[in-house]
Amino acid sequence: MSDEQECSQRVIDMVKSQAPKVFAVVIESGCSEEARVVAWGMTLADGAYMTSVEGNNQWLLADPDNALMYIRHAPEDTPYLVWAA
């Protein structure tokens, strides 16, 4: 492997190891059992970032699990944090 290829592989490995994990906030609606994604987020080195699907709301979070505290939903609805593969 050449020096250039080795350097490129190190950069690729570094990016892969530091890539943020992506999550969705999903709301399942009461009796109808319909689910919808209402926000997307990603982990950061010291917390997380989340934006609503429409893009009109954005949050910086201390922890991804805090995402559910900021999503409004009806009492009969259930919010979930779902990690994307």
C-alpha positions in Angstrom: 0.0 0.0 0.0 1.4 3.4 -0.9 1.8 6.2 1.6 -1.0 8.1 -0.1 -3.4 5.1 0.1 -2.4 4.5 3.7 -3.1 8.1 4.6 -6.4 8.0 2.8 -7.4 4.8 4.7 -6.5 6.4 8.0 -8.7 9.4 7.2 -11.5 7.0 6.2 -11.2 5.1 9.4 -11.1 8.3 11.5 -14.3 9.6 9.8 -16.1 6.2 10.3 -15.1 6.2 14.0 -16.4 9.7 14.6 -19.5 9.6 12.5 -22.6 10.7 14.4 -25.4 8.2 15.0 -28.7 9.2 13.5 -32.1 8.9 15.3 -35.7 9.6 14.6 -38.4 10.7 16.9 -41.5 8.7 16.0 -45.0 9.3 17.4 -47.5 6.4 17.4 -51.1 7.7 17.5 -53.3 6.2 20.1 -55.8 3.6 18.9 -55.1 4.1 15.2 -51.6 2.5 15.6 -50.3 4.9 12.9 -46.7 6.0 13.3 -45.0 9.1 11.9 -41.5 10.5 12.1 -41.7 14.0 13.6 -38.0 14.8 14.0 -34.5 13.7 13.0 -31.4 14.0 15.1 -27.8 13.0 15.4 -25.3 12.5 18.2 -22.5 15.0 18.7 -19.3 14.7 20.8 -21.0 16.4 23.7 -24.8 15.9 23.1 -27.1 15.8 20.2 -28.8 18.0 17.6 -32.4 17.5 16.5 -34.6 19.2 13.9 -38.3 18.8 13.2 -39.3 17.2 9.9 -40.5 20.5 8.6 -37.3 22.2 9.7 -38.9 25.0 11.6 -37.7 23.8 15.0 -34.2 22.9 16.0 -32.8 21.8 19.3 -29.3 21.3 20.9 -29.7 18.5 23.5 -27.4 17.5 26.3 -28.3 13.9 25.6 -30.3 12.2 22.7 -32.7 10.7 25.2 -33.9 14.2 26.1 -35.4 14.6 22.6 -38.7 13.2 23.7 -39.1 16.1 26.2 -39.4 18.6 23.4 -41.9 16.9 21.1 -45.5 17.9 21.6 -48.0 15.1 21.3 -51.6 14.2 22.4 -51.9 12.3 25.7 -53.0 9.2 23.8 -49.9 9.2 21.6 -46.7 7.5 22.4 -43.3 9.1 21.3 -40.3 6.9 20.7 -36.6 7.5 20.0 -35.6 5.1 17.2 -32.0 4.7 16.2 -31.4 4.5 12.4 -29.2 1.6 11.2 
